[in-house]
Amino acid sequence: MEQLTVISLNGRQRLAVALGWAMPALGVMTGTVHSLAADGEVNAHEGFVFAAALLWSVFLVRRGWRDFLADVARVALSHVGWLVFALAAFLVTAVAIFNSLGAFWFGIAGSLWMVATVAVSLALAAGRRRFFMQVALLGLNILLLIAADALIGVYVLPRQSHHKLFIQHDPFLGWRLRPGPPVKRKDVDYASVETVNSWGFRTPEVADAKPAGTKRILVVGDSHAEGYTVNDDETCSRLLEKNLARSLPVQVISLGVGAFATDQEFLSYLYYGRRFHPDLVLLMFCENDIKANVATRYGRTRKPIFEKHGETLTLTGMPVPDNRTTGLFSPNLLRKSSLLVLLENVLMNLALKTREGETVGLDQGWEVTRLILRDFAQAANRDGARLVVMNVNAADPSLDVIDNRLRAVLAEFSIPYLETATAYQDDFRSYWVAGHWNQKGHRAVADVLTPTLRSLLGSESPPAGK
C-alpha cells in the first residue's frame, strides 16, 4: 500500500491556517455587532449564532485544539492542489457578493482565501515552473470562458425564444422583462436591440413624481406594446412621445411585456404604473387576451387570474410561485453572463416540461375580460387618469367579430376606443413581421394615434365616470 505523505507547515503558514479557521466566527460576530449598532437590538437567532461563534473562538485559543485543526489543514493541503482552494474561494466570494449573503459567508470566503494562500506558497516551494504553468493554463481557461460567454451573447441568445430567456419572475404579474445590458435579437425576418430598465420594463427610467406642467401617458400591453421586433426608438411608445412633444411637454411610459393578457396589464398598472400619476392609460388590446384572461399559465409559467363571481372579480393565484428560475444563479449574475442565462434555460427545460395551453371558451373569456376593463377604468378614474383602448388587430377582417364585441364592451362603460384601422394605407402585410408590427407598423400606428391622444390630453373635461 502506498504511504501517504503529509506536508509540514512553517510558523507563518500555521498562523494563516489558524486565521482561516477563525474567520467565519469573526464574520458572524462582526455582523451581529453591526446589527446591534443599526437596530439597537439582536433577535434570538442572532444571539444564538453569536454565542456559537464566540464558543468556537474560545476553542481556537486553546493550543491543543488549534494544533488539531492545523493538522486537519495539513492533511487537506497534502492531497488537494492550490487551484481547488483558489477556485473555491473565488466562487464563494462571487456568490456572497452577488447574492448579498451574510457576514458568515464572507467569513467562509476569507477562510478559503487564507488556505489558498498557504497552498500557493507550498506549490511555489515544490516547483515554480510547474506552478506558473498551472497559472498560465488557468488564465487561458478563464479567457476561453469569457470568449464563450461573449459568443453566446452575440450568436446564440439573440436566436432563442423571447419568452424563455429574457423574462424574470414577478410575484404580482407572473413575469417581467429581465433588466441588464441591451438585448440583441436576431430572427430570419428581423434584428433589433432592446433595452430594459431597472424595474423590468422597456422604457426609459423616470422619477415617480411628474414634472410640473408635463402630461404622462402610460402604455400597457403585450409584445405589441413591448415591440421587441424593432429597436428602442422605433417602438410606438417612443414615437408617440416624439410626436406629442412637438406641441406639449409629455412623457410616455411603457409597461408592455410579451405574453401579457388584460388581467396582467391591469395589475401592472396597479403595482407599477399608478405611481407615475399618468393622465392617460393606453391599453393595447389583442385578440388572444380573451382566452389568456381565464388561463392560469402561459406555457410553463404561472400567472395570476381573476375569477368571476356574478359581477365581481376575485384575484387568485398570488403571489405567483416562481417556476421560471432554478435559484442557482442570482439575478445580478444572470444580468452579467450570457453563458449562465443559457445554462439556466437548459436546466429549467430539463426540470419542467411546457404544459399544454388550457382549453377555455371565448364566452367565458369575454365575461372576465368585460369586468377587467370595467374595473381598470374605475381604478384609473379614481387615480385621476383615464383609460383608453386600442385594438392591435383592428384592421384584420378575420377578427371583425372580436373588434365589434370589444367596442360594445367599451361603450358600456364609457371607455374611449381609439381607431387605428386607418393606419394601414398600403398592403396590410407590409406593416408586420413575425406577427408583430415592423418599423413601418409602429410608425403608422403612432402617427394615427397622435392627434387623438393630443386632443384627450388637452381636454379640460373630467374623465368618464366622474
ZIWO-V857818 format. One record per pair of residues at least 4 apart in sequence whose ideal C-beta (glycine too) atoms are under 8 Angstrom apart, sorted by the first residue. I is the first residue (numbers start at 1). J is the second residue. Records with the same first field share a line. If there is no record, write none. Layout:
BEGIN
I: J ; J
END
This chain:
BEGIN
4: 78 ; 79
5: 78
6: 74 ; 75 ; 78
7: 74 ; 77 ; 78 ; 122
8: 74
9: 13 ; 14 ; 17 ; 70 ; 73 ; 74 ; 77 ; 118
10: 14
11: 15
12: 16
13: 17 ; 118 ; 121 ; 122
14: 18 ; 70
15: 19
16: 20 ; 114 ; 115 ; 117 ; 118
17: 21 ; 69 ; 70 ; 73 ; 114 ; 115 ; 118
18: 22 ; 60 ; 66 ; 69 ; 70
19: 23 ; 114
20: 73 ; 110 ; 111 ; 112 ; 113 ; 114 ; 115 ; 118
21: 60 ; 66 ; 69 ; 73 ; 111
22: 26 ; 56 ; 57 ; 60
23: 27 ; 107 ; 108 ; 110 ; 111 ; 114
24: 28 ; 53 ; 56 ; 104 ; 107 ; 108 ; 110 ; 111
25: 29 ; 53 ; 54 ; 56 ; 57 ; 60 ; 107
26: 30 ; 53 ; 57 ; 107
27: 31 ; 102 ; 103 ; 104 ; 105 ; 106 ; 107 ; 108 ; 110
28: 32 ; 49 ; 50 ; 52 ; 53 ; 103 ; 104 ; 107
29: 33 ; 50 ; 53 ; 54 ; 57
30: 34 ; 103
31: 35 ; 102 ; 103 ; 104
32: 36 ; 42 ; 46 ; 47 ; 49 ; 50 ; 53
33: 37
34: 38 ; 103
35: 39 ; 42 ; 46
36: 40 ; 41 ; 42
42: 46 ; 47 ; 50
43: 47
44: 48
45: 49
46: 50
47: 51
48: 52
49: 53 ; 104
50: 54
51: 55
52: 56
53: 57
54: 58
55: 59
56: 60
57: 61
58: 62
59: 65
60: 65 ; 66 ; 69
61: 66
62: 66
63: 67
64: 68
65: 69
66: 70
67: 71
68: 72
69: 73
70: 74
71: 75
72: 76
73: 77 ; 115 ; 118
74: 78
75: 79
76: 80 ; 115
77: 115 ; 118 ; 119 ; 122
80: 84 ; 85 ; 119
81: 85 ; 119 ; 123 ; 134
82: 86 ; 116 ; 119 ; 120 ; 122 ; 123 ; 131 ; 134
83: 87 ; 134 ; 138
84: 88
85: 89 ; 112 ; 115 ; 116 ; 119
86: 90 ; 116 ; 119 ; 120
87: 91
88: 92 ; 112 ; 116
89: 93 ; 109 ; 112 ; 113 ; 115 ; 116
90: 94
91: 95
92: 96 ; 105 ; 108 ; 109 ; 112
93: 97 ; 106 ; 109 ; 113
94: 98 ; 333
95: 99 ; 101 ; 105 ; 330
96: 101 ; 105 ; 106 ; 108 ; 109
98: 330 ; 332 ; 333
99: 330 ; 332
101: 105 ; 106
102: 106
103: 107
104: 108
105: 109
106: 110
107: 111
108: 112
109: 113
110: 114
111: 115
112: 116
113: 117
114: 118
115: 119
116: 120
117: 121
118: 122
119: 123
120: 124 ; 131
121: 125
122: 126
123: 127 ; 130 ; 131 ; 134
124: 128 ; 131
126: 130 ; 131
127: 131
128: 132
129: 133
130: 134
131: 135
132: 136
133: 137
134: 138
135: 139
136: 140
137: 141
138: 142
139: 143
140: 144
141: 145
142: 146
143: 147
144: 148
145: 149 ; 339
146: 150
147: 151
148: 152 ; 339
149: 153 ; 337 ; 338 ; 339
150: 154 ; 338
151: 155 ; 156
152: 156 ; 157 ; 338 ; 339 ; 342
153: 157 ; 184 ; 338
154: 158 ; 184
155: 159
156: 160 ; 338 ; 342
157: 165 ; 183 ; 184 ; 338 ; 341 ; 342
158: 183 ; 184 ; 185 ; 186 ; 191
159: 186 ; 187
160: 164 ; 165 ; 342 ; 345
161: 165
162: 166 ; 167 ; 185 ; 223 ; 228 ; 258
163: 167 ; 175 ; 258 ; 259 ; 298 ; 299 ; 301
164: 345 ; 348
165: 341 ; 342 ; 345
166: 177 ; 178 ; 183 ; 194 ; 196
167: 175 ; 176 ; 177 ; 178 ; 257 ; 258 ; 301 ; 324
168: 175 ; 176 ; 177 ; 178 ; 179 ; 200 ; 324 ; 325 ; 331 ; 334
169: 174 ; 175 ; 320 ; 322 ; 324 ; 325
170: 174 ; 175 ; 176 ; 200 ; 320
171: 318 ; 319 ; 320 ; 322
172: 267 ; 271 ; 304 ; 318 ; 319 ; 320
173: 257 ; 260 ; 264 ; 267 ; 268 ; 271 ; 303 ; 304 ; 320
174: 264 ; 298 ; 301 ; 302 ; 303 ; 304 ; 320
175: 257 ; 259 ; 301 ; 303 ; 324
176: 199 ; 200 ; 201 ; 257
177: 196 ; 200 ; 201 ; 202 ; 226 ; 257
178: 196 ; 200 ; 331 ; 334 ; 335
179: 196 ; 197 ; 198 ; 199 ; 200 ; 331 ; 335
180: 196 ; 334 ; 335 ; 336
181: 335
182: 193 ; 194 ; 195
183: 193 ; 194 ; 195 ; 196
184: 191 ; 192 ; 193
185: 190 ; 191 ; 192 ; 193 ; 194 ; 228 ; 229
186: 190 ; 191
187: 191 ; 229 ; 434
189: 433 ; 434
190: 229 ; 230 ; 433 ; 434 ; 438
192: 228 ; 229 ; 230 ; 231 ; 234
193: 231 ; 232
194: 202 ; 226 ; 228 ; 231 ; 232
195: 202 ; 232
196: 200 ; 201 ; 202
197: 201 ; 202 ; 203 ; 204 ; 205
198: 205
199: 272
200: 257
201: 254 ; 255 ; 256 ; 257 ; 272
202: 226 ; 227 ; 228 ; 232 ; 235 ; 254 ; 256
203: 237 ; 252 ; 253 ; 254 ; 255
206: 251 ; 253 ; 276
208: 275 ; 276 ; 277
209: 277
210: 214 ; 216 ; 251 ; 276 ; 277
211: 249 ; 251
213: 249
214: 249 ; 250 ; 251
215: 244 ; 248 ; 249 ; 250 ; 251 ; 279 ; 280 ; 457
216: 250 ; 251 ; 252 ; 253 ; 276 ; 277 ; 278 ; 279 ; 280
217: 240 ; 241 ; 244 ; 250 ; 251 ; 252 ; 253 ; 278 ; 279 ; 280 ; 281 ; 282 ; 453 ; 457
218: 253 ; 254 ; 255 ; 269 ; 273 ; 276 ; 278 ; 280 ; 281 ; 282 ; 385
219: 225 ; 236 ; 237 ; 240 ; 252 ; 253 ; 254 ; 255 ; 256 ; 282 ; 284
220: 225 ; 255 ; 256 ; 260 ; 265 ; 266 ; 268 ; 269 ; 273 ; 281 ; 282 ; 283 ; 284
221: 225 ; 226 ; 256 ; 260 ; 265 ; 283 ; 284 ; 285 ; 286 ; 392
222: 226 ; 256 ; 257 ; 258 ; 259 ; 260 ; 261 ; 265 ; 284 ; 286 ; 288 ; 289
223: 227 ; 228 ; 256 ; 257 ; 258 ; 259 ; 436
224: 236 ; 256 ; 284 ; 286 ; 392 ; 436 ; 437
225: 236 ; 237 ; 254 ; 255 ; 256 ; 257 ; 284
226: 235 ; 254 ; 256 ; 257 ; 258
227: 234 ; 235 ; 236 ; 237 ; 256 ; 436 ; 437 ; 442
228: 258 ; 436
229: 433 ; 434 ; 436 ; 437 ; 438
230: 234 ; 235 ; 437 ; 438 ; 439 ; 442
231: 235
232: 238
233: 238 ; 239
234: 238 ; 239 ; 439 ; 442 ; 443
235: 239 ; 254 ; 442
236: 240 ; 437 ; 442 ; 445 ; 446 ; 449
237: 241 ; 252 ; 253 ; 254 ; 256
238: 242 ; 252
239: 243 ; 442 ; 443 ; 446 ; 447
240: 244 ; 252 ; 446 ; 449 ; 450 ; 453
241: 245 ; 250 ; 251 ; 252
242: 246
243: 446 ; 447 ; 450
244: 248 ; 250 ; 252 ; 450 ; 453 ; 454 ; 457
245: 249 ; 250
247: 454
248: 454 ; 457 ; 458
250: 457
253: 273 ; 276 ; 278
255: 265 ; 268 ; 269 ; 272 ; 273
256: 260 ; 284
257: 264 ; 268
259: 292 ; 298
260: 264 ; 265 ; 268
261: 265 ; 288 ; 289 ; 292 ; 293 ; 295 ; 303
262: 266 ; 283 ; 285 ; 289 ; 292 ; 293 ; 369 ; 372 ; 373 ; 376
263: 267 ; 292 ; 293 ; 303 ; 304 ; 305 ; 306 ; 368 ; 372
264: 268 ; 303 ; 304
265: 269 ; 283 ; 376
266: 270 ; 372 ; 375 ; 376 ; 379
267: 271 ; 304 ; 315
268: 272 ; 273
269: 273 ; 274 ; 281 ; 376 ; 379 ; 380
270: 274 ; 379
273: 278 ; 281
274: 278 ; 379 ; 383 ; 385
277: 383 ; 384 ; 385
278: 385
279: 384 ; 385 ; 386 ; 457
280: 385 ; 386 ; 387 ; 388 ; 453 ; 456 ; 457
281: 376 ; 380 ; 385 ; 386 ; 387 ; 388
282: 388 ; 389 ; 390 ; 418 ; 449 ; 453
283: 373 ; 376 ; 387 ; 388 ; 389 ; 390
284: 390 ; 392
285: 289 ; 389 ; 390 ; 391 ; 392 ; 406
286: 391 ; 392 ; 393
287: 391 ; 393 ; 399 ; 402
288: 292
289: 293 ; 369
290: 362 ; 365 ; 366 ; 369 ; 402
291: 295 ; 360 ; 362 ; 365
292: 298 ; 365
293: 305 ; 306 ; 365 ; 368 ; 369 ; 372
294: 305 ; 358 ; 360 ; 364 ; 365 ; 368
295: 303 ; 305 ; 357 ; 358 ; 360
296: 302 ; 303 ; 305 ; 317 ; 358
297: 301 ; 302 ; 303 ; 355 ; 358
298: 303
299: 354 ; 355 ; 357
300: 323 ; 348 ; 352 ; 353 ; 354 ; 355
301: 323 ; 324
302: 317 ; 320 ; 321 ; 323
303: 317 ; 320
304: 315 ; 316 ; 317 ; 318 ; 320
305: 315 ; 316 ; 317
306: 313 ; 314 ; 315 ; 316 ; 368 ; 371 ; 372
307: 313 ; 314 ; 315 ; 316
308: 312 ; 313 ; 367 ; 368 ; 371
309: 313 ; 314
311: 371
312: 371
313: 368 ; 371 ; 372 ; 375
322: 327
323: 352
324: 348
325: 329 ; 344 ; 348
326: 344 ; 347 ; 348 ; 351
328: 344 ; 347
329: 333 ; 334 ; 340 ; 343 ; 344
330: 334
331: 335
332: 336
333: 337 ; 340
334: 340 ; 341 ; 344
337: 341
338: 342
339: 343
340: 344
341: 345
342: 346
343: 347
344: 348
345: 349
346: 350
347: 351
348: 352
360: 364 ; 365
361: 365
362: 366
363: 367
364: 368
365: 369
366: 370 ; 405 ; 409
367: 371
368: 372
369: 373 ; 409
370: 374 ; 409 ; 412
371: 375
372: 376
373: 377 ; 387 ; 389 ; 409 ; 410 ; 413 ; 415
374: 378 ; 412 ; 413
375: 379
376: 380 ; 387
377: 381 ; 387 ; 413 ; 414 ; 415 ; 464 ; 465
378: 382 ; 465
379: 383
380: 385 ; 386 ; 387 ; 463
381: 385 ; 386 ; 387 ; 463 ; 464 ; 465 ; 466
384: 463
385: 463
386: 416 ; 456 ; 463 ; 464
387: 415
388: 415 ; 416 ; 417 ; 418 ; 453 ; 456
389: 406 ; 410 ; 415 ; 416 ; 417 ; 418
390: 394 ; 417 ; 418 ; 420 ; 445 ; 449
391: 402 ; 403 ; 406 ; 417 ; 420
392: 420 ; 437
393: 399 ; 402 ; 403
394: 403 ; 419 ; 420 ; 421
395: 420 ; 421 ; 423 ; 424 ; 428
396: 400 ; 428
399: 403
400: 404
401: 405
402: 406
403: 407
404: 408
405: 409
406: 410 ; 417
407: 411 ; 417
408: 412
409: 413 ; 415
410: 415 ; 416 ; 417
411: 415 ; 417
413: 464 ; 465
414: 464 ; 465
415: 464
416: 456 ; 464
418: 449 ; 452 ; 453
419: 448 ; 452
420: 445 ; 448 ; 449
422: 448
423: 431 ; 441 ; 444 ; 445 ; 447 ; 448
424: 428 ; 431 ; 444
425: 444
426: 430 ; 431
428: 432
430: 440
431: 437 ; 438 ; 440 ; 441 ; 444
432: 436 ; 437 ; 438 ; 441
433: 437 ; 438 ; 441
436: 441
437: 441 ; 442 ; 445
438: 442
439: 443
440: 444
441: 445
442: 446
443: 447
444: 448
445: 449
446: 450
448: 452
449: 453
450: 454
451: 455
452: 456
453: 457
454: 458
455: 459
462: 466
END
